[in-house]
């Protein structure tokens, strides 16, 4: 997709898109548009109220004119979704060359420094709307949608700044779609080796370091919890370590990310009884970390960023770990495995402890599709945030609001530790009370972060893979990528 800032639209555009907010000024601008379009004002105002994602189409001098509703709030996720919905619905409808008018109408009333951000959000939305989920269909399902989009920006906005914003928006969306592909792929086409190969290719392309530890090296390192989860699998595990440093060598801080990379989760011997066809999505945390690492390198963010993805599937055979087994860990703690379906926290434990001990990050964040408890608590509207650091909690919460990838803080009190006490080992991986499961999982992970002062756990089980207008059933969202980017940039 070619996106460019222009001083004036070219004559070969098939469509002109006029984004509009549902605000007080709407009525006056619709009156102006009714004269320009030769559409009765009453008809225009009754058919188009600028509701979020609503459209109104008409024609003028052989050109299609589309009014696009942005809703009543200036929020990045709302703008992205409006443009994504428009882009998706126009596939195969000869919308190949379009113009976006940010120079006229309501955008005259918006602060100038927001216009480049509108360009970024619109670019991301247009690109995401072209996403093709039919990854493995025998016949080509992709249809040619928007090829070129010209953006007319207000004169006082620097053209270079606006173009950079377009480029950034497209770059972010392209990586989001790559990790959406990873998550949407079934286990027959996605395993630990595929995950490692993706990271290696990304690192080579965008200039960040990637080290992949194979099974022998994992054994030598002593990542015993990862190895235990992998015991029932025919595919060996991988431990992926990625590192981005700014090209000028000046990093404002060091941030460590760990993503749960379970490529398919049967539950192990505590086998799942429903919804197992969705378990290809159990690497949503890894997808967020992989995507964030790639974009950080693309945009050369001034952050020293380390990303770790322990990856395996959780399957069943004679060698699989059994409920009641005691396993080791990189931290040296022994773990009584009360439930083999609480495997994500086991591989995260090794990833977190490895990162803390070897990199000493200023901030440590993990992301995981970890518990049904978080879904029952927050539904599909937000991820669960756990941290003992109030400042970090506020920063992540605010980033969630700005990006629409919302997180809500849940308690991480010591009362939730009592069910994790083991008679035979240092800690249990699961309590036997069917309550407060998300908080209990967070307390388990806390054992492995060496009392890190700025650690946060994000349980994204309800947000990484959901129903949407873009697929017939649940599909990937790339949740966490924009949230982390906003946090890193701010």
Secondary structure, 3 states (H helix, E strand, C coil): CEEEEECCCCCCCCEEEEEECCCCCHHHHHHHHHHHHCCCHHHHHHHCCCCCCCEEEEEECCEEEEEEECCCCCCHHHHHHHHHHHHHHCCCCCCCEEEEEECCHHHHHCCHHHHHHHHHHHHHHHHHCCCCCCCCCCCCCCCCCCCEEEEEECCCCCHHHHHHHHHHHHHHHHHHHHHHHHHHCCHHHCCHHHHHHHHHHHHHHHCCEEEEECHHHHHHHCCHHHHHHHCCCCCCCEEEEEEECCCCCCCCCEEEEEEEEEEEECCCCCCCCCCHHHHHHCCHHHHHHHHHHHHHHHCCCCCEEEEEEEEEEECCCCCCCCCCCEECCCCCCCEECCCCCCCHHHHHHHHHHHHHHHHCCCEEEEEECCCHHHHHHHCCCCEEEEECCHHHHHHHHHHHHHHCCCEEECCCCHHHHHHHCCCCCCEECCCCCCCCHHHHHHHHHHCCCCCCCCEEEEECCCCCEECCCCCCCCEECCCCHHHHHHHHHC
